[in-house]
Amino acid sequence: MTSSTATAIVGARLFDGVDWHEDATLVIEDGKIIALDTHATSPGKMEQIDAHGYLLVPGFVDLQVNGGGGVLFNNMPTLDGIARICSTHAAFGTTALLVTLITDTPETGFQAVAAGKAAREACIPGYLGLHLEGPHISQVRKGTHDPAQIRPMEAVDLEALCRSRDAVGTLLATVAPENVSPDQVAALARAGIVVSLGHTDASCKAAKTYAAAGATMVTHLFNAMSPLGHREPGLVGAALDTGTLHCGLIADGFHVDPLTMGVALRAKRGPGHLFLVTDAMSTIGSDQDGFELNGRRVYRRDGRLTLADGTLAGADIDMLSSVRYVYERVGLPLEEALRMASVYPAEAIGAANKGCLKPGCDADFLLLSPNLDLHSTWISGNCVFNASAENEHLRV
């Protein structure tokens, strides 16, 4: 079905991003939410979809997606690559994502930007923009990034990034103080680019200086960064103490221990929040046992992705599984687990029309069973994934 006429999703237990509403009706038209009726009054003659027995929640927003469906963006920086990645993650509840390119050659970077521009023009469902993670990061905290491609940001790099901002949609850049100056960060922020600190050995003082210059995010908290120490708080300390910094978190149980997640969640000073990212690679939605990255083999074993030396190389997890992890293993209330996958990442990039179910917002939402099994994913009012097309209880 399409969203060209008004449609009412009737009877679900609805979470709007703030509160739960019982037996609610969500009215959508032309890709937008036009009403939320908490009294479930008759929607008149508009098309109705019976969602009794389901949870209706905001679609997930993932700001760090390297691949999916057998496609790694570094290896396939094309419009088709982006379309396949977005389609794959929709089957796991993600309705908006930033396709992520990790440190690579300048030529691959140009191809990625061109693909992002094409995806925006083609209105690929789920495509929100690009996340350029590197190449202006630290050698010391490079993780799986190719050391041969890591370099300082030059004037030409800054100019190219600023030119790309309007073309690709939302543009997020992960940088390190070792290779980017505060003035460059300020220029990126003025251009509307979301600047995130990551893959850095920066001190707490340096990180706070860069936050004051315009950085507003931290990339995959705890991983590939200076740790929280009792004498030097590092980037982790700065991230938790600085209210203006929003922090991505990989919740797969391998990148960060659940106890540490809980400590960080309790310690984070607002208004910035910790939010979920998958850091997903090409393995999501595929039967791959590994893949090539910058000429090196990445192995998929027991839920982990690693190089031959054991270095973690992205994550083998989807967003719905991440929500389940912080709900079941970390012990967060369900509504907070959902916010970490929707409201908070949308806030981190200033996407006011994403991550919540309020009149005027994009009609991006999920229908889940009470056990958090995904029934269907909706983007701009269109059902883009249905786990059970033959289900007669819910007519799509």
LOZA-321097 format. One line per 5 residues: number of its first residue (from 1); their letters; for each residue x, y, z of C-alpha. Coordinates in Angstrom, 1 decimal, padded with zeros to 4 digits, m for minus. Example, Ala and Ser with C-alpha at 12.3 -4.5 7.8 and 13.67 -1.06 7.14 Angstrom:
! LOZA-321097
1) as) 012.3/m004.5/007.8; 013.7/m001.1/007.1
END
This chain:
! LOZA-321097
1) mtsst) 000.0/000.0/000.0; 001.0/003.7/m000.3; 000.4/006.7/001.8; m001.4/008.8/m000.9; m004.6/008.7/001.1
6) ataiv) m005.2/008.9/004.8; m004.8/005.7/006.7; m005.5/004.9/010.3; m003.5/002.3/012.3; m006.0/001.3/014.9
11) garlf) m005.8/m000.4/018.3; m002.1/m000.7/019.1; m000.3/000.0/022.3; 001.6/003.1/021.0; 004.8/004.6/022.3
16) dgvdw) 005.2/008.1/020.9; 008.8/008.6/022.1; 007.7/010.0/025.4; 004.6/008.2/026.6; 002.6/005.0/026.1
21) hedat) m001.0/005.3/024.7; m003.3/002.3/025.1; m005.7/001.3/022.2; m004.4/004.2/020.1; m005.1/005.3/016.6
26) lvied) m002.3/006.7/014.4; m003.5/008.6/011.3; m001.0/009.0/008.5; m001.2/010.8/005.1; 001.3/011.7/002.4
31) gkiia) 004.1/010.2/004.4; 003.4/012.2/007.5; 001.7/011.7/010.9; m001.4/013.9/010.9; m003.0/012.8/014.2
36) ldtha) m002.6/010.6/017.2; m006.0/009.8/018.8; m005.5/008.3/022.2; m009.2/007.7/022.6; m009.4/005.5/019.5
41) tspgk) m012.5/007.3/018.1; m013.7/006.2/014.7; m011.3/007.4/011.9; m014.4/007.7/009.6; m014.1/006.4/006.0
46) meqid) m010.3/006.3/005.8; m008.6/003.0/005.3; m008.1/001.2/008.6; m005.4/m001.3/009.6; m006.1/m003.4/012.7
51) ahgyl) m003.1/m003.4/015.0; m004.7/m004.7/018.2; m002.2/m006.8/020.1; 000.8/m005.0/018.7; 003.2/m002.4/019.9
56) lvpgf) 003.5/000.6/017.6; 006.8/002.4/018.2; 009.0/004.9/016.4; 011.3/003.5/013.7; 014.9/003.1/014.6
61) vdlqv) 017.5/005.7/013.6; 021.0/004.2/013.2; 023.9/006.7/012.7; 026.6/004.1/012.0; 025.9/001.5/009.4
66) ngggg) 028.9/000.2/007.4; 026.9/m002.4/005.5; 024.3/m005.1/005.3; 022.8/m007.7/002.9; 026.3/m008.8/001.8
71) vlfnn) 027.3/m005.2/000.9; 030.1/m003.3/002.6; 029.9/000.4/001.7; 033.7/000.7/001.4; 033.6/m002.1/m001.2
76) mptld) 030.5/m000.9/m003.0; 030.2/002.9/m002.7; 027.3/003.2/m005.1; 023.6/004.0/m005.3; 022.8/000.2/m005.5
81) giari) 025.0/m000.4/m002.5; 023.2/002.2/m000.4; 019.8/000.9/m001.5; 020.7/m002.7/m000.5; 022.0/m001.6/002.9
86) cstha) 018.9/000.4/003.6; 016.6/m002.3/002.5; 018.4/m004.9/004.6; 018.3/m002.9/007.8; 014.6/m002.1/007.3
91) afgtt) 014.0/m005.8/008.0; 015.4/m005.2/011.5; 013.5/m002.1/012.3; 015.8/000.7/011.1; 013.8/003.3/009.2
96) allvt) 016.5/006.0/008.9; 020.3/005.5/008.7; 023.6/007.1/007.9; 025.6/004.9/005.5; 029.1/004.8/006.9
101) litdt) 032.4/004.9/005.1; 035.4/004.1/007.3; 038.9/005.3/006.4; 039.7/004.6/002.8; 041.4/006.2/m000.3
106) petgf) 040.4/009.7/m001.4; 038.9/008.2/m004.6; 036.6/005.9/m002.5; 035.6/008.9/m000.5; 034.6/010.8/m003.7
111) qavaa) 032.6/007.8/m004.8; 030.8/007.6/m001.5; 029.8/011.2/m001.6; 028.6/010.8/m005.2; 026.5/007.8/m004.1
116) gkaar) 025.1/009.7/m001.2; 024.0/012.5/m003.5; 022.4/010.0/m005.9; 020.6/008.2/m003.0; 019.2/011.5/m001.8
121) eacip) 018.0/012.4/m005.2; 016.4/009.0/m005.7; 014.7/009.2/m002.3; 016.0/005.8/m001.3; 013.7/004.6/001.6
126) gylgl) 015.6/004.8/004.9; 018.6/006.8/003.5; 019.3/009.8/005.8; 022.8/010.7/004.9; 026.5/009.7/005.2
131) hlegp) 028.8/009.1/008.2; 032.5/009.6/007.2; 034.4/007.8/009.9; 037.9/008.9/009.1; 040.4/009.3/007.5
136) hisqv) 041.3/012.2/009.9; 041.7/010.1/013.0; 044.5/008.9/015.3; 047.0/006.2/014.4; 047.3/005.2/018.0
141) rkgth) 043.5/004.5/018.3; 042.9/003.4/014.7; 041.2/000.1/015.5; 040.6/m001.7/012.3; 041.1/001.4/010.1
146) dpaqi) 043.8/001.2/007.5; 046.9/003.0/008.9; 048.1/003.8/005.4; 045.1/006.0/004.7; 045.0/008.0/008.0
151) rpmea) 046.1/011.6/007.5; 045.7/015.2/008.7; 042.8/017.3/007.4; 044.0/019.7/004.8; 042.3/022.8/003.5
156) vdlea) 041.1/020.9/000.4; 039.6/018.2/002.6; 037.7/020.8/004.7; 036.4/022.5/001.5; 035.3/019.2/000.0
161) lcrsr) 033.4/018.2/003.2; 031.6/021.6/003.4; 030.6/021.4/m000.3; 029.2/017.9/000.3; 026.9/018.8/003.2
166) davgt) 023.9/019.9/001.2; 024.3/017.3/m001.5; 024.2/014.1/000.6; 021.7/015.0/003.3; 022.8/014.7/006.9
171) llatv) 026.6/014.5/007.0; 028.4/013.2/010.1; 032.2/013.3/010.3; 034.2/011.4/012.9; 037.5/013.1/013.5
176) apenv) 040.4/013.1/016.1; 042.1/016.1/017.6; 045.4/014.5/016.6; 044.6/015.3/012.9; 042.0/018.0/012.9
181) spdqv) 042.3/021.5/014.5; 039.6/023.3/016.6; 039.3/025.9/013.9; 038.5/023.1/011.3; 035.9/021.6/013.7
186) aalar) 034.3/025.1/014.0; 034.2/025.4/010.2; 032.6/022.0/009.8; 030.0/022.8/012.4; 029.2/026.2/010.8
191) agivv) 028.7/024.3/007.5; 026.0/022.1/009.2; 028.2/019.0/009.5; 027.7/017.0/012.7; 031.2/016.6/014.1
196) slght) 031.9/013.5/016.3; 035.1/012.8/018.2; 036.4/009.3/017.9; 039.4/007.0/017.2; 041.5/009.3/019.4
201) dasck) 043.8/009.3/022.3; 042.9/012.9/023.2; 043.0/014.0/026.8; 039.8/015.1/028.6; 040.9/018.7/028.4
206) aakty) 041.5/018.5/024.6; 038.2/016.8/024.1; 036.4/019.5/026.0; 038.2/022.1/023.9; 036.9/020.4/020.7
211) aaaga) 033.4/020.2/022.1; 033.5/024.0/022.8; 034.7/024.4/019.2; 031.6/022.6/017.8; 031.9/018.8/018.2
216) tmvth) 028.6/017.5/019.4; 029.1/013.7/019.4; 031.4/010.9/020.4; 031.7/007.8/018.1; 031.1/004.4/019.7
221) lfnam) 031.8/005.3/023.4; 034.6/003.3/025.1; 035.9/001.9/021.8; 039.0/003.2/020.1; 039.5/006.1/022.5
226) splgh) 041.4/007.3/025.6; 039.7/005.5/028.6; 038.4/006.9/031.8; 041.3/006.9/034.2; 041.5/008.0/037.8
231) repgl) 044.0/010.8/037.0; 043.3/011.4/033.3; 039.6/011.1/032.4; 040.3/010.8/028.7; 037.6/011.1/026.0
236) vgaal) 035.3/008.8/027.9; 035.4/011.1/030.9; 034.8/014.2/028.8; 031.9/012.4/026.9; 030.1/011.6/030.1
241) dtgtl) 030.7/014.9/031.8; 030.0/017.2/028.9; 026.3/017.8/028.5; 026.5/018.9/024.9; 028.0/015.6/023.7
246) hcgli) 025.8/012.8/022.4; 027.4/009.4/022.5; 026.9/006.4/020.3; 027.1/003.0/022.0; 027.5/m000.5/020.4
251) adgfh) 025.3/m002.9/022.5; 026.4/m006.3/021.3; 028.1/m007.4/024.6; 031.5/m007.6/022.9; 032.4/m004.0/022.4
256) vdplt) 031.2/m002.9/025.9; 030.4/m005.0/029.0; 026.8/m004.6/030.1; 027.9/m003.5/033.6; 030.0/m000.7/032.0
261) mgval) 027.0/000.3/029.9; 024.9/000.7/033.0; 027.6/002.8/034.8; 027.8/005.1/031.7; 024.1/005.5/031.4
266) rakrg) 023.8/006.5/035.0; 026.8/008.8/034.8; 025.9/010.7/031.5; 025.3/014.4/032.0; 022.6/015.8/029.8
271) pghlf) 021.0/017.1/027.7; 023.0/014.8/025.5; 022.3/011.1/025.8; 023.9/007.8/025.1; 022.2/006.3/022.0
276) lvtda) 022.5/003.0/020.2; 024.5/002.4/017.0; 025.0/m001.0/015.4; 028.3/m000.3/013.6; 026.9/m003.1/011.4
281) mstig) 029.0/m004.6/008.6; 028.0/m006.5/005.5; 027.1/m009.7/007.4; 023.8/m008.4/008.7; 021.0/m010.1/006.7
286) sdqdg) 023.4/m012.4/005.0; 025.1/m015.8/005.5; 028.6/m014.5/005.0; 031.3/m016.0/007.1; 033.6/m013.0/006.5
291) felng) 034.5/m010.3/004.1; 037.4/m008.2/002.8; 038.2/m004.7/004.2; 041.1/m002.7/002.8; 042.8/m005.9/001.7
296) rrvyr) 042.4/m007.7/005.0; 040.1/m010.6/005.9; 037.5/m010.0/008.5; 036.2/m013.2/010.2; 032.6/m013.8/011.4
301) rdgrl) 032.6/m016.1/014.4; 030.1/m016.5/017.3; 028.6/m013.0/016.9; 032.0/m011.3/016.6; 033.7/m009.7/013.6
306) tladg) 037.5/m009.6/013.9; 040.7/m009.4/012.0; 043.1/m012.3/012.1; 044.8/m010.7/015.2; 041.5/m010.5/017.1
311) tlaga) 040.9/m006.8/016.6; 037.2/m006.1/016.5; 036.1/m005.0/013.0; 032.7/m003.5/013.3; 029.7/m005.4/014.7
316) didml) 027.5/m008.3/013.7; 024.3/m006.9/015.2; 021.1/m005.2/014.1; 019.2/m002.4/015.9; 016.3/m004.5/017.1
321) ssvry) 018.8/m006.9/018.7; 020.6/m004.0/020.3; 017.3/m002.7/021.8; 016.6/m006.2/023.2; 020.1/m006.3/024.6
326) vyerv) 019.9/m003.1/026.7; 016.3/m004.0/027.7; 017.1/m007.6/028.8; 020.8/m007.6/029.7; 021.3/m004.0/030.9
331) glple) 017.9/m003.8/032.5; 016.6/m000.6/031.0; 012.8/000.1/030.9; 011.5/m000.8/027.5; 010.6/002.8/026.7
336) ealrm) 014.2/004.0/027.5; 015.6/001.2/025.3; 013.4/002.3/022.5; 014.4/006.0/023.0; 018.1/005.0/022.7
341) asvyp) 017.3/003.6/019.2; 015.0/006.4/018.0; 014.5/009.6/020.0; 018.1/010.1/021.1; 020.0/009.5/017.8
346) aeaig) 017.4/011.7/016.0; 018.2/014.5/018.6; 021.9/014.0/018.2; 021.7/015.0/014.5; 018.9/017.5/014.9
351) aankg) 016.4/015.4/012.9; 013.2/016.8/014.5; 011.0/014.8/012.1; 012.5/011.5/013.0; 012.5/009.2/016.1
356) clkpg) 009.0/010.1/017.5; 005.4/009.7/016.6; 003.8/013.2/016.8; 001.7/015.1/014.3; 004.0/016.6/011.6
361) cdadf) 006.7/013.9/012.0; 007.6/011.4/009.3; 005.4/008.3/009.4; 008.3/006.0/010.2; 007.3/003.3/012.6
366) lllsp) 007.3/m000.3/013.6; 004.7/m002.9/014.6; 006.2/m005.3/017.2; 004.8/m008.2/019.1; 004.7/m008.0/022.9
371) nldlh) 007.8/m010.2/022.8; 009.6/m007.6/020.5; 009.4/m009.6/017.4; 009.2/m007.4/014.3; 006.0/m007.7/012.4
376) stwis) 006.4/m004.8/009.9; 008.5/m001.7/009.2; 007.0/001.5/007.7; 008.9/004.4/006.1; 007.0/007.5/005.1
381) gncvf) 003.7/005.7/005.6; 004.6/002.8/003.3; 005.1/m000.8/004.5; 008.6/m001.7/003.4; 008.9/m004.9/005.3
386) nasae) 006.3/m007.4/006.5; 007.5/m010.5/008.4; 004.3/m012.3/007.7; 002.5/m011.2/004.5; 000.0/m013.9/005.0
391) nehlr) m001.0/m012.7/008.5; m004.7/m012.0/008.3; m004.9/m010.3/011.7; m003.0/m007.3/010.3; m003.9/m006.3/006.8
396) v) m001.1/m004.5/004.9
END
